[in-house]
Amino acid sequence: MSHGNHEDHAETIASIRALEKEFARPITILADLQGPKLRVGEFSGGKAVIRHGGHFTLDRDPTPGDDSRVCLPHPELFGILERGQRLVINDGKIRLVVREADEHRIRCSAEVGGVISDRKGVNVPDAEVPIPALTDKDRKDLAFAVEHGADWIALSFVQRPDDLAEARRLISASQARSGDARGASMGPALCAKIEKPKAVERLSEIIELSDGIMVARGDLGVELEPHEVPPLQKKIVGETRNAGKPVIVATQMLESMIESPTPTRAEVSDVANAVYDGADAVMLSAESAAGDWPEESVAMMHRIAMQVESDEEYTARVRFSDTPPDSTTADALAHSCMTIADTVPISAITVFTSSGSTARRVARERPATPVLVLTPSTRTARRVGLLWGAHSVVTKDIGSFEEMIAKGKRMALRHGIGEAGSRQIVLAGVPFGTPGSTNLLHIVTLKGNELDKHEA
């Protein structure tokens, strides 16, 4: 949502849904909100030079800036900064240290100087900025995304749990205005982007209130030292997995492929390590949005993930982090699916779900087999697209145990997740169609004559 307008986005969504219909496969749409981006004002001539070790002031005077000062049109920053705190400008190319700050100006020394131009971004890594995670633009974009059926909303620059609570209220309000009475649980899921050090300090609370997490390494790498990001990425992935929620690793994964048809070896290793860490998804940015080699970038990302997951050591590595099940029947059964698949040759774990929660529990365990998610809800089928190993299918609801077993077998055969003679785990809840009732695990053997090509 940082680029383009609503008309552009509506066309994109329509194109995606047309492809979804053409290929008869649920496709997940994530609307990534821009968030409150802080920027400096403008300069006489469009740019200035800040000397290394020199002094530079940010103030509230709208007069065009020069080599000694510039306007900072964000009054909320004045009065909260203290001596010794940092201001990082233009993605880390310029670093200032606060020497004195009051309600009208922030006097700094340049730890790293350089050329600065109009409206470059400002990061404040050492302070919690008293601004909401949702700007007026974000509120309009969120309402648009809900109205047009986005499956996930990514909330940028989250600093505190309250940011997520506000987003959920806005999602509910947008649903009400659009006449959607199905409730927030069936609206778009909420993904918190971790890109502020203050968010890391309250990570467990943010994970608890979100439906998923994105490790947004772009701004996170600006506000922290570069060497601090890799261990932090592992921490965020591990804690999110432990909570049983999907986690995305994003930004600069194949950066050189913006201009080059092949990535660097370091970039390949970076993507591979995210897969080995157990991320549910890896995400491209400029590589596919504005680069010269978008298809090649997607294909490369795919090949790296496939190569890692074919490594015989992959399962042991991806389960290196302990994810003990919660003390619920559903979690115990999901954990059992993993241990059964490790013990007995299993072609698929077939999950019947209306809300997607059972699929999420199974994916959390990282079983060594695909997870076939069968649901009567198109919304659920799309939402689980971010889950590790999930292959979702929209199908008619079931009404009996016999129908469940027969449908599970047919869908596994039809979608190539198993063949005649292979075994499959079926996981569901009785009474059928009741969210949160997972209480049944059954192992069946597939037979080739059970495939009915006319069944919906």
Buried (B, 14 or more C-beta within 10 A) or exposed (E): BEEEEBEEBEEEBEEEBEEBEEEEBBBBBBBBBBBBBBBBBBBEEEBBEBEEEEBBBBBBBEEBBEBEBBBBBBEEBBEBBEEEBBBBBBEBBBBBBBEEBEEEBBBBBBBBBBEBEBEBBBBBBBBBBEBBBBBEBBBEBBBBBBBBBBBBBBBBBBBBBEBBEBBBEBBBBBBEEBEBEEEBEBBBBBBBBBBBBBBBEBBEBBBEBBBBBBBBBBBBBBBBEEEBBBEBBBBBBBBBBBBBBBBBBBBBBBBBBBEBEEBEEEBBEBBBBBBBBBBBBBBBBBBBEEBEBBEBBBEBBEEBBEEBBEBEEBBEBBBEBEBEBEEEEBBBBBBBBBEBBEEEEBBBBBBBBBBBBBBBBBBBBBBBBBBBBBBBBBBBBBBBBBBBBBBBBBBEBBEEBEEBBBBBBBBBBBBEBBEEEBBBBBBBBEEBEEBBBBBBBBEBEBEEEBBEEEEE
